Amino acid sequence: MRFDERLRSAQVDRLFEAIRTLKSVEEYYQFFEDLCTVTEIRTMAQRFRAAEMLDRGAKYEEVVADTGMSSATISRIKRFLNYGADGYNMAIERLAAEEDNEEHPAGTRFE
């Protein structure tokens, strides 16, 4: 697993362990509303939206139009998609798998 070792600390570990205990989207809303500002949450959501769009092959101009982000920020997100710790990729793939399972529950696929 590769990630920036500068992140590693007991405090960050504890934060991630706390997040891991949350069990629903509603609980995430409650926790992050207390932890972050509305702007911080929206910025993270916007970055993830851009990552998903770029992962699907969207052009920078499309991402700018959709998110209002600067091309420099979009470029940074693209760089992390390609050369980062694979966090974006992992989350995007897992969400896609969950959505695929919701659309096609086990035993209902026609292949």
Phi and psi restraints in degrees (range 20) as a CNS / XPLOR table:
assign (resid 1 and name C) (resid 2 and name N)
       (resid 2 and name CA) (resid 2 and name C) 1.0 -112.7 20.0 2
assign (resid 2 and name N) (resid 2 and name CA)
       (resid 2 and name C) (resid 3 and name N) 1.0 132.6 20.0 2
assign (resid 2 and name C) (resid 3 and name N)
       (resid 3 and name CA) (resid 3 and name C) 1.0 -160.9 20.0 2
assign (resid 3 and name N) (resid 3 and name CA)
       (resid 3 and name C) (resid 4 and name N) 1.0 166.3 20.0 2
assign (resid 3 and name C) (resid 4 and name N)
       (resid 4 and name CA) (resid 4 and name C) 1.0 -70.2 20.0 2
assign (resid 4 and name N) (resid 4 and name CA)
       (resid 4 and name C) (resid 5 and name N) 1.0 112.2 20.0 2
assign (resid 4 and name C) (resid 5 and name N)
       (resid 5 and name CA) (resid 5 and name C) 1.0 -62.0 20.0 2
assign (resid 5 and name N) (resid 5 and name CA)
       (resid 5 and name C) (resid 6 and name N) 1.0 -17.1 20.0 2
assign (resid 5 and name C) (resid 6 and name N)
       (resid 6 and name CA) (resid 6 and name C) 1.0 -65.9 20.0 2
assign (resid 6 and name N) (resid 6 and name CA)
       (resid 6 and name C) (resid 7 and name N) 1.0 -19.3 20.0 2
assign (resid 6 and name C) (resid 7 and name N)
       (resid 7 and name CA) (resid 7 and name C) 1.0 -74.3 20.0 2
assign (resid 7 and name N) (resid 7 and name CA)
       (resid 7 and name C) (resid 8 and name N) 1.0 -29.1 20.0 2
assign (resid 7 and name C) (resid 8 and name N)
       (resid 8 and name CA) (resid 8 and name C) 1.0 -64.5 20.0 2
assign (resid 8 and name N) (resid 8 and name CA)
       (resid 8 and name C) (resid 9 and name N) 1.0 121.3 20.0 2
assign (resid 8 and name C) (resid 9 and name N)
       (resid 9 and name CA) (resid 9 and name C) 1.0 -162.3 20.0 2
assign (resid 9 and name N) (resid 9 and name CA)
       (resid 9 and name C) (resid 10 and name N) 1.0 162.3 20.0 2
assign (resid 9 and name C) (resid 10 and name N)
       (resid 10 and name CA) (resid 10 and name C) 1.0 -62.2 20.0 2
assign (resid 10 and name N) (resid 10 and name CA)
       (resid 10 and name C) (resid 11 and name N) 1.0 -36.5 20.0 2
assign (resid 10 and name C) (resid 11 and name N)
       (resid 11 and name CA) (resid 11 and name C) 1.0 -66.2 20.0 2
assign (resid 11 and name N) (resid 11 and name CA)
       (resid 11 and name C) (resid 12 and name N) 1.0 -43.3 20.0 2
assign (resid 11 and name C) (resid 12 and name N)
       (resid 12 and name CA) (resid 12 and name C) 1.0 -67.4 20.0 2
assign (resid 12 and name N) (resid 12 and name CA)
       (resid 12 and name C) (resid 13 and name N) 1.0 -42.3 20.0 2
assign (resid 12 and name C) (resid 13 and name N)
       (resid 13 and name CA) (resid 13 and name C) 1.0 -54.8 20.0 2
assign (resid 13 and name N) (resid 13 and name CA)
       (resid 13 and name C) (resid 14 and name N) 1.0 -46.1 20.0 2
assign (resid 13 and name C) (resid 14 and name N)
       (resid 14 and name CA) (resid 14 and name C) 1.0 -63.3 20.0 2
assign (resid 14 and name N) (resid 14 and name CA)
       (resid 14 and name C) (resid 15 and name N) 1.0 -41.3 20.0 2
assign (resid 14 and name C) (resid 15 and name N)
       (resid 15 and name CA) (resid 15 and name C) 1.0 -60.1 20.0 2
assign (resid 15 and name N) (resid 15 and name CA)
       (resid 15 and name C) (resid 16 and name N) 1.0 -48.2 20.0 2
assign (resid 15 and name C) (resid 16 and name N)
       (resid 16 and name CA) (resid 16 and name C) 1.0 -64.6 20.0 2
assign (resid 16 and name N) (resid 16 and name CA)
       (resid 16 and name C) (resid 17 and name N) 1.0 -36.2 20.0 2
assign (resid 16 and name C) (resid 17 and name N)
       (resid 17 and name CA) (resid 17 and name C) 1.0 -65.2 20.0 2
assign (resid 17 and name N) (resid 17 and name CA)
       (resid 17 and name C) (resid 18 and name N) 1.0 -38.8 20.0 2
assign (resid 17 and name C) (resid 18 and name N)
       (resid 18 and name CA) (resid 18 and name C) 1.0 -63.7 20.0 2
assign (resid 18 and name N) (resid 18 and name CA)
       (resid 18 and name C) (resid 19 and name N) 1.0 -44.1 20.0 2
assign (resid 18 and name C) (resid 19 and name N)
       (resid 19 and name CA) (resid 19 and name C) 1.0 -61.9 20.0 2
assign (resid 19 and name N) (resid 19 and name CA)
       (resid 19 and name C) (resid 20 and name N) 1.0 -39.1 20.0 2
assign (resid 19 and name C) (resid 20 and name N)
       (resid 20 and name CA) (resid 20 and name C) 1.0 -60.6 20.0 2
assign (resid 20 and name N) (resid 20 and name CA)
       (resid 20 and name C) (resid 21 and name N) 1.0 -26.7 20.0 2
assign (resid 20 and name C) (resid 21 and name N)
       (resid 21 and name CA) (resid 21 and name C) 1.0 -78.3 20.0 2
assign (resid 21 and name N) (resid 21 and name CA)
       (resid 21 and name C) (resid 22 and name N) 1.0 -15.0 20.0 2
assign (resid 21 and name C) (resid 22 and name N)
       (resid 22 and name CA) (resid 22 and name C) 1.0 -69.7 20.0 2
assign (resid 22 and name N) (resid 22 and name CA)
       (resid 22 and name C) (resid 23 and name N) 1.0 141.0 20.0 2
assign (resid 22 and name C) (resid 23 and name N)
       (resid 23 and name CA) (resid 23 and name C) 1.0 -115.7 20.0 2
assign (resid 23 and name N) (resid 23 and name CA)
       (resid 23 and name C) (resid 24 and name N) 1.0 -5.8 20.0 2
assign (resid 23 and name C) (resid 24 and name N)
       (resid 24 and name CA) (resid 24 and name C) 1.0 -152.7 20.0 2
assign (resid 24 and name N) (resid 24 and name CA)
       (resid 24 and name C) (resid 25 and name N) 1.0 164.0 20.0 2
assign (resid 24 and name C) (resid 25 and name N)
       (resid 25 and name CA) (resid 25 and name C) 1.0 -60.2 20.0 2
assign (resid 25 and name N) (resid 25 and name CA)
       (resid 25 and name C) (resid 26 and name N) 1.0 -38.4 20.0 2
assign (resid 25 and name C) (resid 26 and name N)
       (resid 26 and name CA) (resid 26 and name C) 1.0 -60.7 20.0 2
assign (resid 26 and name N) (resid 26 and name CA)
       (resid 26 and name C) (resid 27 and name N) 1.0 -41.5 20.0 2
assign (resid 26 and name C) (resid 27 and name N)
       (resid 27 and name CA) (resid 27 and name C) 1.0 -65.7 20.0 2
assign (resid 27 and name N) (resid 27 and name CA)
       (resid 27 and name C) (resid 28 and name N) 1.0 -36.0 20.0 2
assign (resid 27 and name C) (resid 28 and name N)
       (resid 28 and name CA) (resid 28 and name C) 1.0 -62.7 20.0 2
assign (resid 28 and name N) (resid 28 and name CA)
       (resid 28 and name C) (resid 29 and name N) 1.0 -44.0 20.0 2
assign (resid 28 and name C) (resid 29 and name N)
       (resid 29 and name CA) (resid 29 and name C) 1.0 -57.9 20.0 2
assign (resid 29 and name N) (resid 29 and name CA)
       (resid 29 and name C) (resid 30 and name N) 1.0 -47.1 20.0 2
assign (resid 29 and name C) (resid 30 and name N)
       (resid 30 and name CA) (resid 30 and name C) 1.0 -59.9 20.0 2
assign (resid 30 and name N) (resid 30 and name CA)
       (resid 30 and name C) (resid 31 and name N) 1.0 -48.4 20.0 2
assign (resid 30 and name C) (resid 31 and name N)
       (resid 31 and name CA) (resid 31 and name C) 1.0 -65.4 20.0 2
assign (resid 31 and name N) (resid 31 and name CA)
       (resid 31 and name C) (resid 32 and name N) 1.0 -50.0 20.0 2
assign (resid 31 and name C) (resid 32 and name N)
       (resid 32 and name CA) (resid 32 and name C) 1.0 -70.9 20.0 2
assign (resid 32 and name N) (resid 32 and name CA)
       (resid 32 and name C) (resid 33 and name N) 1.0 -26.9 20.0 2
assign (resid 32 and name C) (resid 33 and name N)
       (resid 33 and name CA) (resid 33 and name C) 1.0 -64.5 20.0 2
assign (resid 33 and name N) (resid 33 and name CA)
       (resid 33 and name C) (resid 34 and name N) 1.0 -36.6 20.0 2
assign (resid 33 and name C) (resid 34 and name N)
       (resid 34 and name CA) (resid 34 and name C) 1.0 -75.6 20.0 2
assign (resid 34 and name N) (resid 34 and name CA)
       (resid 34 and name C) (resid 35 and name N) 1.0 -32.7 20.0 2
assign (resid 34 and name C) (resid 35 and name N)
       (resid 35 and name CA) (resid 35 and name C) 1.0 -84.5 20.0 2
assign (resid 35 and name N) (resid 35 and name CA)
       (resid 35 and name C) (resid 36 and name N) 1.0 -39.3 20.0 2
assign (resid 35 and name C) (resid 36 and name N)
       (resid 36 and name CA) (resid 36 and name C) 1.0 -122.7 20.0 2
assign (resid 36 and name N) (resid 36 and name CA)
       (resid 36 and name C) (resid 37 and name N) 1.0 163.8 20.0 2
assign (resid 36 and name C) (resid 37 and name N)
       (resid 37 and name CA) (resid 37 and name C) 1.0 -79.4 20.0 2
assign (resid 37 and name N) (resid 37 and name CA)
       (resid 37 and name C) (resid 38 and name N) 1.0 161.8 20.0 2
assign (resid 37 and name C) (resid 38 and name N)
       (resid 38 and name CA) (resid 38 and name C) 1.0 -57.5 20.0 2
assign (resid 38 and name N) (resid 38 and name CA)
       (resid 38 and name C) (resid 39 and name N) 1.0 -41.7 20.0 2
assign (resid 38 and name C) (resid 39 and name N)
       (resid 39 and name CA) (resid 39 and name C) 1.0 -62.2 20.0 2
assign (resid 39 and name N) (resid 39 and name CA)
       (resid 39 and name C) (resid 40 and name N) 1.0 -42.2 20.0 2
assign (resid 39 and name C) (resid 40 and name N)
       (resid 40 and name CA) (resid 40 and name C) 1.0 -62.8 20.0 2
assign (resid 40 and name N) (resid 40 and name CA)
       (resid 40 and name C) (resid 41 and name N) 1.0 -43.4 20.0 2
assign (resid 40 and name C) (resid 41 and name N)
       (resid 41 and name CA) (resid 41 and name C) 1.0 -64.9 20.0 2
assign (resid 41 and name N) (resid 41 and name CA)
       (resid 41 and name C) (resid 42 and name N) 1.0 -45.4 20.0 2
assign (resid 41 and name C) (resid 42 and name N)
       (resid 42 and name CA) (resid 42 and name C) 1.0 -64.3 20.0 2
assign (resid 42 and name N) (resid 42 and name CA)
       (resid 42 and name C) (resid 43 and name N) 1.0 -36.1 20.0 2
assign (resid 42 and name C) (resid 43 and name N)
       (resid 43 and name CA) (resid 43 and name C) 1.0 -65.0 20.0 2
assign (resid 43 and name N) (resid 43 and name CA)
       (resid 43 and name C) (resid 44 and name N) 1.0 -43.6 20.0 2
assign (resid 43 and name C) (resid 44 and name N)
       (resid 44 and name CA) (resid 44 and name C) 1.0 -63.3 20.0 2
assign (resid 44 and name N) (resid 44 and name CA)
       (resid 44 and name C) (resid 45 and name N) 1.0 -42.2 20.0 2
assign (resid 44 and name C) (resid 45 and name N)
       (resid 45 and name CA) (resid 45 and name C) 1.0 -63.8 20.0 2
assign (resid 45 and name N) (resid 45 and name CA)
       (resid 45 and name C) (resid 46 and name N) 1.0 -39.9 20.0 2
assign (resid 45 and name C) (resid 46 and name N)
       (resid 46 and name CA) (resid 46 and name C) 1.0 -63.9 20.0 2
assign (resid 46 and name N) (resid 46 and name CA)
       (resid 46 and name C) (resid 47 and name N) 1.0 -42.1 20.0 2
assign (resid 46 and name C) (resid 47 and name N)
       (resid 47 and name CA) (resid 47 and name C) 1.0 -64.2 20.0 2
assign (resid 47 and name N) (resid 47 and name CA)
       (resid 47 and name C) (resid 48 and name N) 1.0 -41.0 20.0 2
assign (resid 47 and name C) (resid 48 and name N)
       (resid 48 and name CA) (resid 48 and name C) 1.0 -66.9 20.0 2
assign (resid 48 and name N) (resid 48 and name CA)
       (resid 48 and name C) (resid 49 and name N) 1.0 -39.2 20.0 2
assign (resid 48 and name C) (resid 49 and name N)
       (resid 49 and name CA) (resid 49 and name C) 1.0 -58.1 20.0 2
assign (resid 49 and name N) (resid 49 and name CA)
       (resid 49 and name C) (resid 50 and name N) 1.0 -45.2 20.0 2
assign (resid 49 and name C) (resid 50 and name N)
       (resid 50 and name CA) (resid 50 and name C) 1.0 -62.4 20.0 2
assign (resid 50 and name N) (resid 50 and name CA)
       (resid 50 and name C) (resid 51 and name N) 1.0 -41.7 20.0 2
assign (resid 50 and name C) (resid 51 and name N)
       (resid 51 and name CA) (resid 51 and name C) 1.0 -61.7 20.0 2
assign (resid 51 and name N) (resid 51 and name CA)
       (resid 51 and name C) (resid 52 and name N) 1.0 -43.6 20.0 2
assign (resid 51 and name C) (resid 52 and name N)
       (resid 52 and name CA) (resid 52 and name C) 1.0 -62.6 20.0 2
assign (resid 52 and name N) (resid 52 and name CA)
       (resid 52 and name C) (resid 53 and name N) 1.0 -43.3 20.0 2
assign (resid 52 and name C) (resid 53 and name N)
       (resid 53 and name CA) (resid 53 and name C) 1.0 -62.9 20.0 2
assign (resid 53 and name N) (resid 53 and name CA)
       (resid 53 and name C) (resid 54 and name N) 1.0 -46.5 20.0 2
assign (resid 53 and name C) (resid 54 and name N)
       (resid 54 and name CA) (resid 54 and name C) 1.0 -62.9 20.0 2
assign (resid 54 and name N) (resid 54 and name CA)
       (resid 54 and name C) (resid 55 and name N) 1.0 -39.2 20.0 2
assign (resid 54 and name C) (resid 55 and name N)
       (resid 55 and name CA) (resid 55 and name C) 1.0 -61.5 20.0 2
assign (resid 55 and name N) (resid 55 and name CA)
       (resid 55 and name C) (resid 56 and name N) 1.0 -33.0 20.0 2
assign (resid 55 and name C) (resid 56 and name N)
       (resid 56 and name CA) (resid 56 and name C) 1.0 -84.7 20.0 2
assign (resid 56 and name N) (resid 56 and name CA)
       (resid 56 and name C) (resid 57 and name N) 1.0 1.5 20.0 2
assign (resid 56 and name C) (resid 57 and name N)
       (resid 57 and name CA) (resid 57 and name C) 1.0 96.3 20.0 2
assign (resid 57 and name N) (resid 57 and name CA)
       (resid 57 and name C) (resid 58 and name N) 1.0 11.3 20.0 2
assign (resid 57 and name C) (resid 58 and name N)
       (resid 58 and name CA) (resid 58 and name C) 1.0 -64.1 20.0 2
assign (resid 58 and name N) (resid 58 and name CA)
       (resid 58 and name C) (resid 59 and name N) 1.0 145.6 20.0 2
assign (resid 58 and name C) (resid 59 and name N)
       (resid 59 and name CA) (resid 59 and name C) 1.0 -79.9 20.0 2
assign (resid 59 and name N) (resid 59 and name CA)
       (resid 59 and name C) (resid 60 and name N) 1.0 155.7 20.0 2
assign (resid 59 and name C) (resid 60 and name N)
       (resid 60 and name CA) (resid 60 and name C) 1.0 -53.1 20.0 2
assign (resid 60 and name N) (resid 60 and name CA)
       (resid 60 and name C) (resid 61 and name N) 1.0 -41.7 20.0 2
assign (resid 60 and name C) (resid 61 and name N)
       (resid 61 and name CA) (resid 61 and name C) 1.0 -60.4 20.0 2
assign (resid 61 and name N) (resid 61 and name CA)
       (resid 61 and name C) (resid 62 and name N) 1.0 -37.7 20.0 2
assign (resid 61 and name C) (resid 62 and name N)
       (resid 62 and name CA) (resid 62 and name C) 1.0 -66.7 20.0 2
assign (resid 62 and name N) (resid 62 and name CA)
       (resid 62 and name C) (resid 63 and name N) 1.0 -41.5 20.0 2
assign (resid 62 and name C) (resid 63 and name N)
       (resid 63 and name CA) (resid 63 and name C) 1.0 -67.0 20.0 2
assign (resid 63 and name N) (resid 63 and name CA)
       (resid 63 and name C) (resid 64 and name N) 1.0 -41.9 20.0 2
assign (resid 63 and name C) (resid 64 and name N)
       (resid 64 and name CA) (resid 64 and name C) 1.0 -59.1 20.0 2
assign (resid 64 and name N) (resid 64 and name CA)
       (resid 64 and name C) (resid 65 and name N) 1.0 -47.2 20.0 2
assign (resid 64 and name C) (resid 65 and name N)
       (resid 65 and name CA) (resid 65 and name C) 1.0 -63.4 20.0 2
assign (resid 65 and name N) (resid 65 and name CA)
       (resid 65 and name C) (resid 66 and name N) 1.0 -39.1 20.0 2
assign (resid 65 and name C) (resid 66 and name N)
       (resid 66 and name CA) (resid 66 and name C) 1.0 -75.7 20.0 2
assign (resid 66 and name N) (resid 66 and name CA)
       (resid 66 and name C) (resid 67 and name N) 1.0 -40.8 20.0 2
assign (resid 66 and name C) (resid 67 and name N)
       (resid 67 and name CA) (resid 67 and name C) 1.0 -105.0 20.0 2
assign (resid 67 and name N) (resid 67 and name CA)
       (resid 67 and name C) (resid 68 and name N) 1.0 -23.2 20.0 2
assign (resid 67 and name C) (resid 68 and name N)
       (resid 68 and name CA) (resid 68 and name C) 1.0 78.0 20.0 2
assign (resid 68 and name N) (resid 68 and name CA)
       (resid 68 and name C) (resid 69 and name N) 1.0 7.7 20.0 2
assign (resid 68 and name C) (resid 69 and name N)
       (resid 69 and name CA) (resid 69 and name C) 1.0 -75.8 20.0 2
assign (resid 69 and name N) (resid 69 and name CA)
       (resid 69 and name C) (resid 70 and name N) 1.0 158.0 20.0 2
assign (resid 69 and name C) (resid 70 and name N)
       (resid 70 and name CA) (resid 70 and name C) 1.0 -75.6 20.0 2
assign (resid 70 and name N) (resid 70 and name CA)
       (resid 70 and name C) (resid 71 and name N) 1.0 154.9 20.0 2
assign (resid 70 and name C) (resid 71 and name N)
       (resid 71 and name CA) (resid 71 and name C) 1.0 -65.2 20.0 2
assign (resid 71 and name N) (resid 71 and name CA)
       (resid 71 and name C) (resid 72 and name N) 1.0 -27.8 20.0 2
assign (resid 71 and name C) (resid 72 and name N)
       (resid 72 and name CA) (resid 72 and name C) 1.0 -65.7 20.0 2
assign (resid 72 and name N) (resid 72 and name CA)
       (resid 72 and name C) (resid 73 and name N) 1.0 -42.2 20.0 2
assign (resid 72 and name C) (resid 73 and name N)
       (resid 73 and name CA) (resid 73 and name C) 1.0 -67.6 20.0 2
assign (resid 73 and name N) (resid 73 and name CA)
       (resid 73 and name C) (resid 74 and name N) 1.0 -40.7 20.0 2
assign (resid 73 and name C) (resid 74 and name N)
       (resid 74 and name CA) (resid 74 and name C) 1.0 -63.3 20.0 2
assign (resid 74 and name N) (resid 74 and name CA)
       (resid 74 and name C) (resid 75 and name N) 1.0 -40.2 20.0 2
assign (resid 74 and name C) (resid 75 and name N)
       (resid 75 and name CA) (resid 75 and name C) 1.0 -61.9 20.0 2
assign (resid 75 and name N) (resid 75 and name CA)
       (resid 75 and name C) (resid 76 and name N) 1.0 -40.2 20.0 2
assign (resid 75 and name C) (resid 76 and name N)
       (resid 76 and name CA) (resid 76 and name C) 1.0 -63.7 20.0 2
assign (resid 76 and name N) (resid 76 and name CA)
       (resid 76 and name C) (resid 77 and name N) 1.0 -43.2 20.0 2
assign (resid 76 and name C) (resid 77 and name N)
       (resid 77 and name CA) (resid 77 and name C) 1.0 -62.4 20.0 2
assign (resid 77 and name N) (resid 77 and name CA)
       (resid 77 and name C) (resid 78 and name N) 1.0 -43.1 20.0 2
assign (resid 77 and name C) (resid 78 and name N)
       (resid 78 and name CA) (resid 78 and name C) 1.0 -61.1 20.0 2
assign (resid 78 and name N) (resid 78 and name CA)
       (resid 78 and name C) (resid 79 and name N) 1.0 -40.8 20.0 2
assign (resid 78 and name C) (resid 79 and name N)
       (resid 79 and name CA) (resid 79 and name C) 1.0 -62.3 20.0 2
assign (resid 79 and name N) (resid 79 and name CA)
       (resid 79 and name C) (resid 80 and name N) 1.0 -42.0 20.0 2
assign (resid 79 and name C) (resid 80 and name N)
       (resid 80 and name CA) (resid 80 and name C) 1.0 -68.7 20.0 2
assign (resid 80 and name N) (resid 80 and name CA)
       (resid 80 and name C) (resid 81 and name N) 1.0 -33.3 20.0 2
assign (resid 80 and name C) (resid 81 and name N)
       (resid 81 and name CA) (resid 81 and name C) 1.0 -60.6 20.0 2
assign (resid 81 and name N) (resid 81 and name CA)
       (resid 81 and name C) (resid 82 and name N) 1.0 -39.5 20.0 2
assign (resid 81 and name C) (resid 82 and name N)
       (resid 82 and name CA) (resid 82 and name C) 1.0 -89.0 20.0 2
assign (resid 82 and name N) (resid 82 and name CA)
       (resid 82 and name C) (resid 83 and name N) 1.0 -34.9 20.0 2
assign (resid 82 and name C) (resid 83 and name N)
       (resid 83 and name CA) (resid 83 and name C) 1.0 -131.2 20.0 2
assign (resid 83 and name N) (resid 83 and name CA)
       (resid 83 and name C) (resid 84 and name N) 1.0 11.0 20.0 2
assign (resid 83 and name C) (resid 84 and name N)
       (resid 84 and name CA) (resid 84 and name C) 1.0 -86.8 20.0 2
assign (resid 84 and name N) (resid 84 and name CA)
       (resid 84 and name C) (resid 85 and name N) 1.0 -155.7 20.0 2
assign (resid 84 and name C) (resid 85 and name N)
       (resid 85 and name CA) (resid 85 and name C) 1.0 -84.0 20.0 2
assign (resid 85 and name N) (resid 85 and name CA)
       (resid 85 and name C) (resid 86 and name N) 1.0 5.8 20.0 2
assign (resid 85 and name C) (resid 86 and name N)
       (resid 86 and name CA) (resid 86 and name C) 1.0 71.1 20.0 2
assign (resid 86 and name N) (resid 86 and name CA)
       (resid 86 and name C) (resid 87 and name N) 1.0 15.5 20.0 2
assign (resid 86 and name C) (resid 87 and name N)
       (resid 87 and name CA) (resid 87 and name C) 1.0 -65.0 20.0 2
assign (resid 87 and name N) (resid 87 and name CA)
       (resid 87 and name C) (resid 88 and name N) 1.0 -47.3 20.0 2
assign (resid 87 and name C) (resid 88 and name N)
       (resid 88 and name CA) (resid 88 and name C) 1.0 -58.4 20.0 2
assign (resid 88 and name N) (resid 88 and name CA)
       (resid 88 and name C) (resid 89 and name N) 1.0 -50.2 20.0 2
assign (resid 88 and name C) (resid 89 and name N)
       (resid 89 and name CA) (resid 89 and name C) 1.0 -59.4 20.0 2
assign (resid 89 and name N) (resid 89 and name CA)
       (resid 89 and name C) (resid 90 and name N) 1.0 -44.1 20.0 2
assign (resid 89 and name C) (resid 90 and name N)
       (resid 90 and name CA) (resid 90 and name C) 1.0 -59.6 20.0 2
assign (resid 90 and name N) (resid 90 and name CA)
       (resid 90 and name C) (resid 91 and name N) 1.0 -48.1 20.0 2
assign (resid 90 and name C) (resid 91 and name N)
       (resid 91 and name CA) (resid 91 and name C) 1.0 -66.6 20.0 2
assign (resid 91 and name N) (resid 91 and name CA)
       (resid 91 and name C) (resid 92 and name N) 1.0 -42.0 20.0 2
assign (resid 91 and name C) (resid 92 and name N)
       (resid 92 and name CA) (resid 92 and name C) 1.0 -62.6 20.0 2
assign (resid 92 and name N) (resid 92 and name CA)
       (resid 92 and name C) (resid 93 and name N) 1.0 -45.1 20.0 2
assign (resid 92 and name C) (resid 93 and name N)
       (resid 93 and name CA) (resid 93 and name C) 1.0 -64.2 20.0 2
assign (resid 93 and name N) (resid 93 and name CA)
       (resid 93 and name C) (resid 94 and name N) 1.0 -42.2 20.0 2
assign (resid 93 and name C) (resid 94 and name N)
       (resid 94 and name CA) (resid 94 and name C) 1.0 -66.9 20.0 2
assign (resid 94 and name N) (resid 94 and name CA)
       (resid 94 and name C) (resid 95 and name N) 1.0 -40.7 20.0 2
assign (resid 94 and name C) (resid 95 and name N)
       (resid 95 and name CA) (resid 95 and name C) 1.0 -63.1 20.0 2
assign (resid 95 and name N) (resid 95 and name CA)
       (resid 95 and name C) (resid 96 and name N) 1.0 -42.9 20.0 2
assign (resid 95 and name C) (resid 96 and name N)
       (resid 96 and name CA) (resid 96 and name C) 1.0 -61.9 20.0 2
assign (resid 96 and name N) (resid 96 and name CA)
       (resid 96 and name C) (resid 97 and name N) 1.0 -41.5 20.0 2
assign (resid 96 and name C) (resid 97 and name N)
       (resid 97 and name CA) (resid 97 and name C) 1.0 -64.2 20.0 2
assign (resid 97 and name N) (resid 97 and name CA)
       (resid 97 and name C) (resid 98 and name N) 1.0 -42.7 20.0 2
assign (resid 97 and name C) (resid 98 and name N)
       (resid 98 and name CA) (resid 98 and name C) 1.0 -62.3 20.0 2
assign (resid 98 and name N) (resid 98 and name CA)
       (resid 98 and name C) (resid 99 and name N) 1.0 -44.4 20.0 2
assign (resid 98 and name C) (resid 99 and name N)
       (resid 99 and name CA) (resid 99 and name C) 1.0 -65.3 20.0 2
assign (resid 99 and name N) (resid 99 and name CA)
       (resid 99 and name C) (resid 100 and name N) 1.0 -37.5 20.0 2
assign (resid 99 and name C) (resid 100 and name N)
       (resid 100 and name CA) (resid 100 and name C) 1.0 -64.1 20.0 2
assign (resid 100 and name N) (resid 100 and name CA)
       (resid 100 and name C) (resid 101 and name N) 1.0 -41.6 20.0 2
assign (resid 100 and name C) (resid 101 and name N)
       (resid 101 and name CA) (resid 101 and name C) 1.0 -66.4 20.0 2
assign (resid 101 and name N) (resid 101 and name CA)
       (resid 101 and name C) (resid 102 and name N) 1.0 -34.3 20.0 2
assign (resid 101 and name C) (resid 102 and name N)
       (resid 102 and name CA) (resid 102 and name C) 1.0 -68.3 20.0 2
assign (resid 102 and name N) (resid 102 and name CA)
       (resid 102 and name C) (resid 103 and name N) 1.0 -38.5 20.0 2
assign (resid 102 and name C) (resid 103 and name N)
       (resid 103 and name CA) (resid 103 and name C) 1.0 -73.6 20.0 2
assign (resid 103 and name N) (resid 103 and name CA)
       (resid 103 and name C) (resid 104 and name N) 1.0 -32.3 20.0 2
assign (resid 103 and name C) (resid 104 and name N)
       (resid 104 and name CA) (resid 104 and name C) 1.0 -132.3 20.0 2
assign (resid 104 and name N) (resid 104 and name CA)
       (resid 104 and name C) (resid 105 and name N) 1.0 76.7 20.0 2
assign (resid 104 and name C) (resid 105 and name N)
       (resid 105 and name CA) (resid 105 and name C) 1.0 -56.3 20.0 2
assign (resid 105 and name N) (resid 105 and name CA)
       (resid 105 and name C) (resid 106 and name N) 1.0 153.8 20.0 2
assign (resid 105 and name C) (resid 106 and name N)
       (resid 106 and name CA) (resid 106 and name C) 1.0 -50.8 20.0 2
assign (resid 106 and name N) (resid 106 and name CA)
       (resid 106 and name C) (resid 107 and name N) 1.0 134.1 20.0 2
assign (resid 106 and name C) (resid 107 and name N)
       (resid 107 and name CA) (resid 107 and name C) 1.0 87.5 20.0 2
assign (resid 107 and name N) (resid 107 and name CA)
       (resid 107 and name C) (resid 108 and name N) 1.0 -1.7 20.0 2
assign (resid 107 and name C) (resid 108 and name N)
       (resid 108 and name CA) (resid 108 and name C) 1.0 -111.8 20.0 2
assign (resid 108 and name N) (resid 108 and name CA)
       (resid 108 and name C) (resid 109 and name N) 1.0 0.0 20.0 2
assign (resid 108 and name C) (resid 109 and name N)
       (resid 109 and name CA) (resid 109 and name C) 1.0 -78.0 20.0 2
assign (resid 109 and name N) (resid 109 and name CA)
       (resid 109 and name C) (resid 110 and name N) 1.0 144.8 20.0 2
assign (resid 109 and name C) (resid 110 and name N)
       (resid 110 and name CA) (resid 110 and name C) 1.0 -111.6 20.0 2
assign (resid 110 and name N) (resid 110 and name CA)
       (resid 110 and name C) (resid 111 and name N) 1.0 106.8 20.0 2
